[in-house]
Amino acid sequence: MDHSASALEQALKASEDEREKLNRILREVEGKLNLVLRNVTDIIYTLDDNGLITFINDGIRGFGFTPHELVGLDIFEIVHPEDRDRAFYHVKERRCGERGTRSFELRLATRAVCPEKPSPGKMDRQRLFSLNAEGQWAIKDKGNSEFVGTIGIVKPLQQYGARDVSEITGTVEEAEKGDTKLIPICSHCKKIRMNNGNWKSIEAFLQENGQLTMTHTICDDCVVDHFPGV
């Protein structure tokens, strides 16, 4: 009986030591992760299943907001109103892996630092960003999964420098004469602004200016997203 009690005591002590070791490793990993999140310039956010912000890192400070004032708000409080409809299923992404959102362009609102809740009247300018996002799912009983939220990474598009998107309103001719050689293309439909101010499809633009004849097919991602079962 004494031998059994001694063995049990040793087993419990070993289990406690192992638990403390795992906790120490977890604290070290969390410390390193927090260091990365504090210093990365990209905006990293997580949403709950209703699209409310549960976490957003300090990268948002560079655009006039603080993480504290945004947590608990709908993510679309800081998405440009004109981009909300087309960006809805990307910002609140539910898909995972390769089917998740990749390099989706949208505008977020920026403003001077203000302690009040963000509102359209407080937004002084908008910037263009590239979004990667995936849905997060939890495994429940009997192997069923449940959508629990979204994690996203938003990267400012640096090729526009410090200018607002609203300033990039030139034509192809102006871009060819300028120093930057920027072609004015719509971030949504991808049409090109021509010299007369009209917009032309990218297919027509390439055919006229690159002596290319376009043919259409469907990429693997679009087959999965838009033509399941084909």
TORTOR-529686 format. One record per residue (C-alpha): residue in three letters; residue number from 0; y, x, z. Coordinates in Angstrom, 2 decimals, decimal comma. Layout:
REM TORTOR-529686
<site resn="ala" resi="NUM" py="Y" px="X" pz="Z"/>
...
REM end
This chain:
REM TORTOR-529686
<site resn="met" resi="0" py="0,00" px="0,00" pz="0,00"/>
<site resn="asp" resi="1" py="2,38" px="2,82" pz="0,86"/>
<site resn="his" resi="2" py="1,51" px="4,57" pz="-2,41"/>
<site resn="ser" resi="3" py="2,27" px="1,41" pz="-4,38"/>
<site resn="ala" resi="4" py="5,60" px="0,94" pz="-2,61"/>
<site resn="ser" resi="5" py="6,54" px="4,56" pz="-3,30"/>
<site resn="ala" resi="6" py="5,66" px="4,21" pz="-6,97"/>
<site resn="leu" resi="7" py="7,71" px="1,01" pz="-7,23"/>
<site resn="glu" resi="8" py="10,67" px="2,68" pz="-5,56"/>
<site resn="gln" resi="9" py="10,50" px="5,61" pz="-7,97"/>
<site resn="ala" resi="10" py="10,28" px="3,25" pz="-10,94"/>
<site resn="leu" resi="11" py="13,32" px="1,30" pz="-9,76"/>
<site resn="lys" resi="12" py="15,29" px="4,50" pz="-9,23"/>
<site resn="ala" resi="13" py="14,35" px="5,74" pz="-12,71"/>
<site resn="ser" resi="14" py="15,38" px="2,40" pz="-14,17"/>
<site resn="glu" resi="15" py="18,73" px="2,56" pz="-12,36"/>
<site resn="asp" resi="16" py="19,32" px="6,13" pz="-13,55"/>
<site resn="glu" resi="17" py="18,54" px="5,11" pz="-17,13"/>
<site resn="arg" resi="18" py="20,90" px="2,12" pz="-16,86"/>
<site resn="glu" resi="19" py="23,70" px="4,35" pz="-15,58"/>
<site resn="lys" resi="20" py="23,07" px="6,82" pz="-18,39"/>
<site resn="leu" resi="21" py="23,30" px="4,05" pz="-20,99"/>
<site resn="asn" resi="22" py="26,49" px="2,70" pz="-19,39"/>
<site resn="arg" resi="23" py="28,03" px="6,18" pz="-19,47"/>
<site resn="ile" resi="24" py="27,19" px="6,57" pz="-23,16"/>
<site resn="leu" resi="25" py="28,62" px="3,10" pz="-23,85"/>
<site resn="arg" resi="26" py="31,88" px="3,98" pz="-22,08"/>
<site resn="glu" resi="27" py="32,17" px="7,19" pz="-24,12"/>
<site resn="val" resi="28" py="31,59" px="5,32" pz="-27,39"/>
<site resn="glu" resi="29" py="34,11" px="2,64" pz="-26,42"/>
<site resn="gly" resi="30" py="36,66" px="5,31" pz="-25,55"/>
<site resn="lys" resi="31" py="36,28" px="6,99" pz="-28,94"/>
<site resn="leu" resi="32" py="36,41" px="3,65" pz="-30,74"/>
<site resn="asn" resi="33" py="39,61" px="2,66" pz="-28,90"/>
<site resn="leu" resi="34" py="41,16" px="6,02" pz="-29,82"/>
<site resn="val" resi="35" py="40,41" px="5,39" pz="-33,50"/>
<site resn="leu" resi="36" py="41,73" px="1,82" pz="-33,36"/>
<site resn="arg" resi="37" py="44,97" px="2,95" pz="-31,71"/>
<site resn="asn" resi="38" py="45,69" px="5,61" pz="-34,32"/>
<site resn="val" resi="39" py="44,43" px="4,19" pz="-37,60"/>
<site resn="thr" resi="40" py="47,25" px="2,96" pz="-39,86"/>
<site resn="asp" resi="41" py="45,20" px="0,17" pz="-41,44"/>
<site resn="ile" resi="42" py="45,26" px="-3,27" pz="-39,84"/>
<site resn="ile" resi="43" py="41,92" px="-4,27" pz="-38,33"/>
<site resn="tyr" resi="44" py="41,42" px="-7,84" pz="-37,14"/>
<site resn="thr" resi="45" py="38,68" px="-10,15" pz="-35,89"/>
<site resn="leu" resi="46" py="38,74" px="-13,95" pz="-35,99"/>
<site resn="asp" resi="47" py="36,74" px="-16,61" pz="-34,21"/>
<site resn="asp" resi="48" py="34,92" px="-19,32" pz="-36,16"/>
<site resn="asn" resi="49" py="38,16" px="-21,34" pz="-36,40"/>
<site resn="gly" resi="50" py="40,18" px="-18,50" pz="-37,90"/>
<site resn="leu" resi="51" py="42,11" px="-17,67" pz="-34,74"/>
<site resn="ile" resi="52" py="42,87" px="-14,00" pz="-34,09"/>
<site resn="thr" resi="53" py="40,69" px="-12,60" pz="-31,29"/>
<site resn="phe" resi="54" py="41,67" px="-8,96" pz="-31,89"/>
<site resn="ile" resi="55" py="44,19" px="-7,07" pz="-34,00"/>
<site resn="asn" resi="56" py="44,88" px="-3,37" pz="-33,62"/>
<site resn="asp" resi="57" py="48,12" px="-1,44" pz="-33,24"/>
<site resn="gly" resi="58" py="48,35" px="-0,98" pz="-37,02"/>
<site resn="ile" resi="59" py="50,23" px="-4,29" pz="-37,06"/>
<site resn="arg" resi="60" py="53,12" px="-2,73" pz="-35,12"/>
<site resn="gly" resi="61" py="54,31" px="-0,96" pz="-38,25"/>
<site resn="phe" resi="62" py="55,14" px="-4,34" pz="-39,73"/>
<site resn="gly" resi="63" py="57,14" px="-5,79" pz="-36,88"/>
<site resn="phe" resi="64" py="54,49" px="-7,56" pz="-34,79"/>
<site resn="thr" resi="65" py="52,63" px="-6,65" pz="-31,62"/>
<site resn="pro" resi="66" py="48,91" px="-7,32" pz="-31,08"/>
<site resn="his" resi="67" py="49,66" px="-9,31" pz="-27,92"/>
<site resn="glu" resi="68" py="51,86" px="-11,90" pz="-29,64"/>
<site resn="leu" resi="69" py="49,36" px="-12,51" pz="-32,45"/>
<site resn="val" resi="70" py="46,12" px="-12,92" pz="-30,48"/>
<site resn="gly" resi="71" py="45,26" px="-16,60" pz="-30,32"/>
<site resn="leu" resi="72" py="47,28" px="-17,53" pz="-33,42"/>
<site resn="asp" resi="73" py="45,87" px="-18,63" pz="-36,76"/>
<site resn="ile" resi="74" py="45,66" px="-15,59" pz="-39,06"/>
<site resn="phe" resi="75" py="47,67" px="-17,45" pz="-41,71"/>
<site resn="glu" resi="76" py="50,77" px="-17,27" pz="-39,49"/>
<site resn="ile" resi="77" py="51,27" px="-13,80" pz="-41,03"/>
<site resn="val" resi="78" py="50,07" px="-14,52" pz="-44,59"/>
<site resn="his" resi="79" py="52,72" px="-15,25" pz="-47,21"/>
<site resn="pro" resi="80" py="52,89" px="-19,05" pz="-47,74"/>
<site resn="glu" resi="81" py="52,42" px="-18,70" pz="-51,51"/>
<site resn="asp" resi="82" py="49,18" px="-16,74" pz="-51,01"/>
<site resn="arg" resi="83" py="47,55" px="-18,94" pz="-48,37"/>
<site resn="asp" resi="84" py="45,62" px="-21,30" pz="-50,64"/>
<site resn="arg" resi="85" py="44,05" px="-18,65" pz="-52,87"/>
<site resn="ala" resi="86" py="43,39" px="-16,30" pz="-49,95"/>
<site resn="phe" resi="87" py="41,90" px="-18,89" pz="-47,58"/>
<site resn="tyr" resi="88" py="38,21" px="-18,09" pz="-48,09"/>
<site resn="his" resi="89" py="38,86" px="-14,34" pz="-48,29"/>
<site resn="val" resi="90" py="40,92" px="-13,90" pz="-45,13"/>
<site resn="lys" resi="91" py="38,50" px="-16,17" pz="-43,23"/>
<site resn="glu" resi="92" py="35,48" px="-14,67" pz="-44,98"/>
<site resn="arg" resi="93" py="32,03" px="-16,02" pz="-44,07"/>
<site resn="arg" resi="94" py="29,94" px="-13,95" pz="-46,48"/>
<site resn="cys" resi="95" py="28,32" px="-10,64" pz="-45,50"/>
<site resn="gly" resi="96" py="27,55" px="-7,29" pz="-47,12"/>
<site resn="glu" resi="97" py="28,23" px="-6,89" pz="-50,82"/>
<site resn="arg" resi="98" py="29,15" px="-10,57" pz="-51,12"/>
<site resn="gly" resi="99" py="32,05" px="-10,14" pz="-48,71"/>
<site resn="thr" resi="100" py="35,65" px="-9,72" pz="-49,82"/>
<site resn="arg" resi="101" py="36,48" px="-6,35" pz="-51,39"/>
<site resn="ser" resi="102" py="39,95" px="-5,10" pz="-52,47"/>
<site resn="phe" resi="103" py="41,51" px="-8,57" pz="-52,51"/>
<site resn="glu" resi="104" py="45,28" px="-8,33" pz="-52,95"/>
<site resn="leu" resi="105" py="47,58" px="-10,55" pz="-50,91"/>
<site resn="arg" resi="106" py="50,96" px="-10,48" pz="-49,23"/>
<site resn="leu" resi="107" py="51,45" px="-10,38" pz="-45,49"/>
<site resn="ala" resi="108" py="54,75" px="-11,08" pz="-43,78"/>
<site resn="thr" resi="109" py="56,67" px="-8,31" pz="-42,05"/>
<site resn="arg" resi="110" py="59,75" px="-8,63" pz="-39,88"/>
<site resn="ala" resi="111" py="61,85" px="-6,79" pz="-37,33"/>
<site resn="val" resi="112" py="60,28" px="-6,61" pz="-33,89"/>
<site resn="cys" resi="113" py="60,92" px="-9,90" pz="-32,11"/>
<site resn="pro" resi="114" py="59,32" px="-11,18" pz="-28,88"/>
<site resn="glu" resi="115" py="59,20" px="-14,74" pz="-30,20"/>
<site resn="lys" resi="116" py="56,27" px="-16,34" pz="-31,99"/>
<site resn="pro" resi="117" py="56,31" px="-15,45" pz="-35,71"/>
<site resn="ser" resi="118" py="57,68" px="-18,16" pz="-37,95"/>
<site resn="pro" resi="119" py="58,85" px="-18,32" pz="-41,60"/>
<site resn="gly" resi="120" py="62,46" px="-18,01" pz="-40,46"/>
<site resn="lys" resi="121" py="61,70" px="-14,70" pz="-38,75"/>
<site resn="met" resi="122" py="60,01" px="-13,09" pz="-41,76"/>
<site resn="asp" resi="123" py="62,49" px="-10,83" pz="-43,49"/>
<site resn="arg" resi="124" py="60,32" px="-9,42" pz="-46,28"/>
<site resn="gln" resi="125" py="56,75" px="-9,29" pz="-47,59"/>
<site resn="arg" resi="126" py="54,45" px="-6,44" pz="-48,54"/>
<site resn="leu" resi="127" py="51,36" px="-6,25" pz="-50,73"/>
<site resn="phe" resi="128" py="48,03" px="-5,40" pz="-49,06"/>
<site resn="ser" resi="129" py="44,39" px="-4,90" pz="-50,02"/>
<site resn="leu" resi="130" py="41,82" px="-6,79" pz="-47,92"/>
<site resn="asn" resi="131" py="38,16" px="-6,09" pz="-47,15"/>
<site resn="ala" resi="132" py="36,47" px="-8,71" pz="-44,96"/>
<site resn="glu" resi="133" py="33,02" px="-9,90" pz="-43,89"/>
<site resn="gly" resi="134" py="31,63" px="-12,78" pz="-41,90"/>
<site resn="gln" resi="135" py="29,93" px="-12,13" pz="-38,58"/>
<site resn="trp" resi="136" py="26,74" px="-14,05" pz="-37,73"/>
<site resn="ala" resi="137" py="24,76" px="-14,22" pz="-34,48"/>
<site resn="ile" resi="138" py="21,00" px="-14,74" pz="-34,36"/>
<site resn="lys" resi="139" py="20,09" px="-17,77" pz="-32,25"/>
<site resn="asp" resi="140" py="16,80" px="-19,29" pz="-31,11"/>
<site resn="lys" resi="141" py="13,94" px="-19,52" pz="-33,64"/>
<site resn="gly" resi="142" py="15,67" px="-17,03" pz="-35,93"/>
<site resn="asn" resi="143" py="18,53" px="-19,35" pz="-36,86"/>
<site resn="ser" resi="144" py="21,94" px="-17,75" pz="-37,40"/>
<site resn="glu" resi="145" py="25,36" px="-19,05" pz="-36,43"/>
<site resn="phe" resi="146" py="28,74" px="-18,08" pz="-37,89"/>
<site resn="val" resi="147" py="30,86" px="-16,60" pz="-35,10"/>
<site resn="gly" resi="148" py="33,90" px="-15,22" pz="-36,95"/>
<site resn="thr" resi="149" py="35,32" px="-12,69" pz="-39,38"/>
<site resn="ile" resi="150" py="36,18" px="-9,01" pz="-39,28"/>
<site resn="gly" resi="151" py="38,72" px="-7,68" pz="-41,76"/>
<site resn="ile" resi="152" py="40,52" px="-4,46" pz="-42,68"/>
<site resn="val" resi="153" py="43,92" px="-4,72" pz="-44,38"/>
<site resn="lys" resi="154" py="45,36" px="-1,67" pz="-46,13"/>
<site resn="pro" resi="155" py="48,99" px="-1,45" pz="-47,32"/>
<site resn="leu" resi="156" py="49,15" px="-0,65" pz="-51,03"/>
<site resn="gln" resi="157" py="51,01" px="2,64" pz="-50,96"/>
<site resn="gln" resi="158" py="51,71" px="2,91" pz="-54,69"/>
<site resn="tyr" resi="159" py="54,74" px="0,67" pz="-54,19"/>
<site resn="gly" resi="160" py="56,23" px="3,03" pz="-51,63"/>
<site resn="ala" resi="161" py="58,67" px="1,38" pz="-49,22"/>
<site resn="arg" resi="162" py="59,81" px="-1,26" pz="-51,69"/>
<site resn="asp" resi="163" py="59,17" px="-4,96" pz="-51,25"/>
<site resn="val" resi="164" py="56,91" px="-6,71" pz="-53,75"/>
<site resn="ser" resi="165" py="59,89" px="-8,85" pz="-54,73"/>
<site resn="glu" resi="166" py="61,60" px="-5,76" pz="-56,13"/>
<site resn="ile" resi="167" py="58,85" px="-5,10" pz="-58,69"/>
<site resn="thr" resi="168" py="60,01" px="-7,50" pz="-61,35"/>
<site resn="gly" resi="169" py="60,42" px="-5,28" pz="-64,41"/>
<site resn="thr" resi="170" py="58,89" px="-5,53" pz="-67,87"/>
<site resn="val" resi="171" py="56,47" px="-3,33" pz="-69,79"/>
<site resn="glu" resi="172" py="59,39" px="-1,75" pz="-71,69"/>
<site resn="glu" resi="173" py="61,21" px="-0,92" pz="-68,43"/>
<site resn="ala" resi="174" py="58,03" px="0,55" pz="-66,97"/>
<site resn="glu" resi="175" py="57,56" px="2,79" pz="-70,01"/>
<site resn="lys" resi="176" py="61,13" px="4,07" pz="-69,72"/>
<site resn="gly" resi="177" py="60,99" px="4,62" pz="-65,96"/>
<site resn="asp" resi="178" py="59,68" px="7,56" pz="-63,99"/>
<site resn="thr" resi="179" py="56,80" px="5,75" pz="-62,28"/>
<site resn="lys" resi="180" py="55,14" px="4,22" pz="-65,37"/>
<site resn="leu" resi="181" py="54,26" px="1,02" pz="-63,48"/>
<site resn="ile" resi="182" py="52,96" px="-1,89" pz="-65,53"/>
<site resn="pro" resi="183" py="54,11" px="-5,21" pz="-63,97"/>
<site resn="ile" resi="184" py="50,87" px="-7,18" pz="-63,47"/>
<site resn="cys" resi="185" py="50,43" px="-10,38" pz="-61,47"/>
<site resn="ser" resi="186" py="48,38" px="-9,64" pz="-58,35"/>
<site resn="his" resi="187" py="46,72" px="-13,06" pz="-58,63"/>
<site resn="cys" resi="188" py="45,96" px="-13,95" pz="-62,28"/>
<site resn="lys" resi="189" py="46,37" px="-10,37" pz="-63,67"/>
<site resn="lys" resi="190" py="48,75" px="-11,36" pz="-66,48"/>
<site resn="ile" resi="191" py="51,20" px="-8,71" pz="-67,76"/>
<site resn="arg" resi="192" py="54,98" px="-9,31" pz="-67,86"/>
<site resn="met" resi="193" py="56,16" px="-8,58" pz="-71,42"/>
<site resn="asn" resi="194" py="59,59" px="-7,40" pz="-72,59"/>
<site resn="asn" resi="195" py="60,78" px="-10,95" pz="-73,33"/>
<site resn="gly" resi="196" py="59,92" px="-12,04" pz="-69,78"/>
<site resn="asn" resi="197" py="56,84" px="-13,98" pz="-70,80"/>
<site resn="trp" resi="198" py="53,44" px="-13,33" pz="-69,27"/>
<site resn="lys" resi="199" py="50,43" px="-12,32" pz="-71,37"/>
<site resn="ser" resi="200" py="46,76" px="-12,14" pz="-70,42"/>
<site resn="ile" resi="201" py="45,39" px="-8,67" pz="-69,76"/>
<site resn="glu" resi="202" py="42,85" px="-9,15" pz="-72,56"/>
<site resn="ala" resi="203" py="45,59" px="-9,81" pz="-75,12"/>
<site resn="phe" resi="204" py="47,69" px="-6,93" pz="-73,78"/>
<site resn="leu" resi="205" py="44,84" px="-4,41" pz="-74,08"/>
<site resn="gln" resi="206" py="43,91" px="-5,65" pz="-77,54"/>
<site resn="glu" resi="207" py="47,48" px="-5,25" pz="-78,81"/>
<site resn="asn" resi="208" py="48,33" px="-2,00" pz="-77,03"/>
<site resn="gly" resi="209" py="45,02" px="-0,23" pz="-76,76"/>
<site resn="gln" resi="210" py="43,38" px="-1,22" pz="-80,06"/>
<site resn="leu" resi="211" py="40,53" px="-2,73" pz="-78,06"/>
<site resn="thr" resi="212" py="38,58" px="-5,88" pz="-78,80"/>
<site resn="met" resi="213" py="37,56" px="-7,70" pz="-75,64"/>
<site resn="thr" resi="214" py="34,22" px="-9,43" pz="-75,11"/>
<site resn="his" resi="215" py="33,33" px="-11,39" pz="-72,01"/>
<site resn="thr" resi="216" py="30,35" px="-11,28" pz="-69,71"/>
<site resn="ile" resi="217" py="29,71" px="-12,03" pz="-66,02"/>
<site resn="cys" resi="218" py="29,37" px="-9,34" pz="-63,37"/>
<site resn="asp" resi="219" py="26,56" px="-9,42" pz="-60,79"/>
<site resn="asp" resi="220" py="28,86" px="-10,50" pz="-57,94"/>
<site resn="cys" resi="221" py="30,28" px="-13,46" pz="-59,88"/>
<site resn="val" resi="222" py="26,81" px="-14,61" pz="-60,90"/>
<site resn="val" resi="223" py="25,88" px="-14,80" pz="-57,21"/>
<site resn="asp" resi="224" py="29,16" px="-16,39" pz="-56,08"/>
<site resn="his" resi="225" py="29,81" px="-18,85" pz="-58,92"/>
<site resn="phe" resi="226" py="26,53" px="-19,34" pz="-60,81"/>
<site resn="pro" resi="227" py="23,75" px="-19,34" pz="-58,17"/>
<site resn="gly" resi="228" py="20,35" px="-19,92" pz="-59,65"/>
<site resn="val" resi="229" py="21,29" px="-18,63" pz="-63,12"/>
REM end
